[in-house]
Amino acid sequence: MIKLISRNAKNDNGFRPQERAKFDSNETLVSMNKLIQLLEECGVASRPVFGSLLGLIREGKLIGHDKDADIGIDISLYEKYRDWE
């Protein structure tokens, strides 16, 4: 079955498809750095991992076609803080 969607229809997130923000890898890299600094100030060591780390090593920036940011922390911290509010 084919579902037809009008141009004014909203998706499950409440956005119309044309309203989606364009991914900005430079802005994402700035946000990643801010988050890593904030985590460090809280005593949580973190670093870029997976595709984010690969792009930073290969190109000195996030991979152009990648649309997310990957930050890793030590799994023991998750166990320590998972129920923390």
C-alpha positions as CSV (number, residue, x, y, z in Angstrom):
1,M,0.0,0.0,0.0
2,I,1.3,3.5,-0.9
3,K,0.7,6.2,1.6
4,L,0.3,9.7,0.1
5,I,1.4,12.6,2.2
6,S,0.3,16.2,1.6
7,R,3.0,18.9,1.7
8,N,1.4,20.2,4.9
9,A,1.4,16.9,6.7
10,K,3.7,16.6,9.7
11,N,5.8,13.6,10.5
12,D,5.9,11.8,13.9
13,N,8.2,14.5,15.3
14,G,5.8,17.3,14.5
15,F,7.9,18.7,11.6
16,R,7.1,19.1,8.0
17,P,9.8,17.5,5.9
18,Q,10.9,20.8,4.5
19,E,11.3,22.2,8.0
20,R,14.2,19.9,8.9
21,A,17.3,21.8,9.8
22,K,20.3,21.2,7.6
23,F,23.1,19.4,9.3
24,D,26.1,21.7,9.8
25,S,29.3,19.7,10.6
26,N,31.2,22.8,11.7
27,E,28.4,23.7,14.2
28,T,28.3,20.1,15.4
29,L,32.0,20.0,15.9
30,V,31.8,23.2,18.1
31,S,29.0,21.6,20.1
32,M,31.0,18.4,20.5
33,N,33.9,20.4,21.9
34,K,31.7,22.3,24.3
35,L,30.1,19.0,25.5
36,I,33.5,17.4,26.0
37,Q,34.7,20.4,28.0
38,L,31.6,20.4,30.1
39,L,32.0,16.7,30.8
40,E,35.6,17.3,31.7
41,E,34.6,20.0,34.2
42,C,32.3,17.5,35.8
43,G,35.1,14.9,36.1
44,V,34.0,12.8,33.2
45,A,36.6,12.0,30.6
46,S,35.2,11.8,27.1
47,R,36.4,11.8,23.5
48,P,35.2,11.5,19.9
49,V,34.7,7.9,18.8
50,F,33.6,5.9,15.7
51,G,32.9,8.0,12.6
52,S,33.6,11.3,14.4
53,L,37.1,10.2,15.4
54,L,37.8,8.8,11.9
55,G,36.9,12.1,10.3
56,L,39.0,14.1,12.7
57,I,42.0,11.9,12.1
58,R,41.7,11.6,8.3
59,E,40.4,15.1,7.5
60,G,40.8,17.2,10.6
61,K,37.0,17.6,10.6
62,L,33.8,15.6,10.8
63,I,33.1,13.4,7.8
64,G,31.0,15.5,5.4
65,H,28.3,12.8,4.7
66,D,28.0,11.7,8.3
67,K,25.0,13.3,10.0
68,D,25.7,12.6,13.7
69,A,28.4,13.1,16.4
70,D,29.9,10.2,18.4
71,I,31.2,10.9,21.9
72,G,32.4,8.1,24.1
73,I,32.8,7.8,27.9
74,D,34.1,5.0,30.1
75,I,31.3,2.4,30.6
76,S,32.1,2.3,34.3
77,L,30.8,5.8,34.5
78,Y,27.5,4.7,33.0
79,E,27.2,2.0,35.6
80,K,28.0,4.6,38.3
81,Y,25.5,7.3,37.2
82,R,22.7,5.5,35.3
83,D,20.2,5.9,38.1
84,W,21.5,9.4,39.2
85,E,19.0,12.3,38.9
